[in-house]
């Protein structure tokens, strides 16, 4: 197996062999709301037929790269360029599946050490070659698209050969890891020693530590174990002006935290090559729980009380009415659904909203937290059927993105977006975002089915994660997506939410970044970039230098 190549197939999510049909119940639901396009079958183009620009890497630059890496680790073949040209946003998938890539790296470089990354960036700065860092390729916001504004050439620097767990400090509960380590490989190593990072984003199987740190990733267990930005204690980054090395300390008063400038920098300041992360011992017990609430308000109120009372469930997820219905239609049989609905109807829950919880820790302590959580859930009219829904959700939690590929083949577009806001704004924001998406898509003649869930809790607020289905506008798919994305983003900003809770900014969220941070902060970031990247080669067209409109 060639470990230097992306783990995902070039045209979509994940690996072959995991795609399943849309379940009849879910298809019926989408047909009713969106109108299922009959007789549509749009498979991805053949790899050899993908059209991409000719490589324009200067011969002199290639010679300099060869002096650092050797010829084997400089690749410009068709397949390698295609597989490193884009992430997995809707526009990326439309271009990939359609076999039309307007941009692609001229070559992919594979350094094997920090110093090799340092030297490659120095050469690229000298030669004025744009650089796009590449970890797992899972960005859904245009974060790794091979843009090259104002540059004749562009290379992708893959971190695939920086895949070592350098150290596990059992006394300090830290792990120092190279940026190219994939999620499953890190967890396997940690759990063999009795530890866990507890970081499980939906991209877990195909994303890397460097990608998590560079995008401020949040995992599905971040309510209990913390977001990645809270768990970065030290890091090393290569920049065109030289390396930055920030030691691991539990806390410091030495000015603003420089780690938090690089965490979330999305490759625009440099390339994170290693990070020291806080880890925890594996829990003695993991106790699932699940509840059905009569409405979104009741469930959200219960979650707020759990979080603010200090219970901190390690997994906490509340689906709204649409997402609950779609989840049951997609995962359950018709007989199971009817039996469950009859049970819930008898208890006054006619429009159920599903909440799944998990409490980790020492067994007595976890049981006590779960019991207190159950008291709160009952007080807000929750009805339980035990922990089975949580264990079933956990079993399938990394497989959902495969459904998007299947639906695209059948003429349905699927997009996701997320935000976070204070508890006092959440219900109005939840309603307004959905309403704006529905109105925008209905005006185009492609009605949308909008799902939402809460998935990360804080004392002051929580996240909202949306999934949107609509019939594709054949031939104008990108315009349709722009309308959808714009409607959602403007509703988020107007409603007081963050433009992105954990997907990162990339190019797709950049038009709304100044609404959240103010233009002066972006000017400060550009000033920092000018110091470490004077030629402006690092991941151009993203974050603070991203587009002002889609």
Protein Blocks (a to p, Z undefined) as FASTA:
>chain_A
ZZkbcfbdfkbghjehiaccddfklmmmmmmmnopaehiacddddfklpccdddfbdfkl
mmmmmmmnommlccfbfklmmmmmbccbfklmmmmmnopafbdcfbdcddfbfklmmmmm
mmmmmnopacdddfklpacghpmcccfehiabdcdddfklmcccfbacfknopadddfkl
cfklmmmmmmmnopaehiacfklmmpcfklmmmnopacfklmmnopfklmpmbdcdddfk
bccdddddfbdcebjafklmmgonlomnbccfbdcdddddddfbdcddddddfbfklmmm
mmmmmmmnonopabdcdddfklmmmmmmmmmcfklmmmmmmmmmmnopabccdddddded
dfklmmmmmmmmmmmmmmnopacebjklmmmmmmmmmmmmmmmmmmmmnopacddddddd
dfklmmmmmmmmmmmmmmmmmmnopacddddddfbdcfkbccddddddddddehilmmmm
mmmmmmmmmmmmmnopafbfklonmlmlmmmmmmmnopklmmmmmmmmmmmmmnopgogh
iajlmcfbZZ
